[in-house]
Amino acid sequence: MKNAKIVLGVSAGIAAYKAVELLRLLVKEGADVRVVMSANAGQFVTPLTFAALSGNPVTHTLFDSENSANMEHIRVAENADLLVVAPATASMLGKMAHGLADDALSSLHLAFKGSVLVAPAMNDGMWAHPAVKENIDLLKSRGVEFVDPECGELACGVIGPGRLAEPSVILDRVRGYFDQRNDLNGMRFLVTAGPTHEPIDPVRYLSNPSSGKMGYAIAEQAKARGGEVVLISGPTSLQPPAGINFKSCKTAGEMNGLVQEHLENCDVLIMSAAVGDFAAEKLEKEKIKKQATEGLVLKLVANKDILLEVARRNSGKLVVGFAAETQNLVESALEKMRKKNLDLIVANDISAPGIGFQSDSNQVTIIDREENIENLPLKPKRDIADLLLDRILSRLKR
Ligand code: CTP
């Protein structure tokens, strides 16, 4: 965990004193820890205690005249790998689940792009309340991980579940997170993402609704786990991820050129882009006028299939394709895998509501060359990315 960048979020529970011990353990492991406190956490432990132990300034208010102008509470989130909220009170869980941002910690949580680990602590009655359970389920469905509270004597005097997990237990989970994070060290990934634009005239193009979110999630997770990543992206509204060699392109032809250029220097190719299959045979130099085009017929030609080109080169790389289908999901994906000589194919039913192209979650089926079929439940795209990378890693280790 040397130099691991961690944000420790402390909310206002009696167990805040255990966050002091957790901070001490994290710092001893070599982590660079920034502490962010909820509005009332200072009632239990002073910011000064956390500042002294972490060696870093502590963010505890949204309205501190010195720091709020440069958005200190948001800046802390930049470049951090992991947000650990310990203790997380029922109130903080509610804010996190519903996107409230009325103090430094809840605001930071909303701005945070990395992984989140939460250690709740509260009275046993609160812990059992359906509202708290639903908030936890909601957060879990977004990929937030939990270190469950222990059973024991609570601050209110009763014995029951709700006591913050021991700092050493939380530390183990944090350590596990960073151990897993480096499992792709030294591996080189070439990932494609997003749609392509095939121009018809200077203002129009053929495309599809791919958002690029799946491919960007794969690139980000591969990087976070120690991999070296080149991301080739068609036009999207997403920010290029930090620390990744980012190449943008518009057309399928440009994407093909970039893939062939970077293929040699990668170990794994993941083609998650929704590459356009057709381009206009003729690109009009001037905007096509509607008056002059009654019954306009657009003649299309097929684009090169990038994966088929790669298969033809017999590149010896591990190659992963995607299959976006509206019917016969598994049969169509199997056919594509065989035809394009893929090691793995990720199939999804783009006709199902709430999953696929634009959404943050997806429900996919992963099929391997040996034709083993794994149906995954609905999950955030980041979790699917991690599961896919796990499958890739186990094939590389064979
Ligand atoms: N693909 C590619 N080059 C293309 C079209 C697709 O490399 N010109 C890749 C995609 O990135 C994906 C896989 O091939 O990994 C399957 O893409 P998909 O659009 O599902 O299938 P197609 O092969 O295009 O077949 P169809 O559109 O007829 O289903």
Residues whose N, C-alpha, C, O or C-beta is under 5 A from the ligand:
A	BS01	CTP	M271 S272 A273 A274 V275 G276 D277 N303 K304 D305 I306 L307 V320 G321 F322 A323 A324
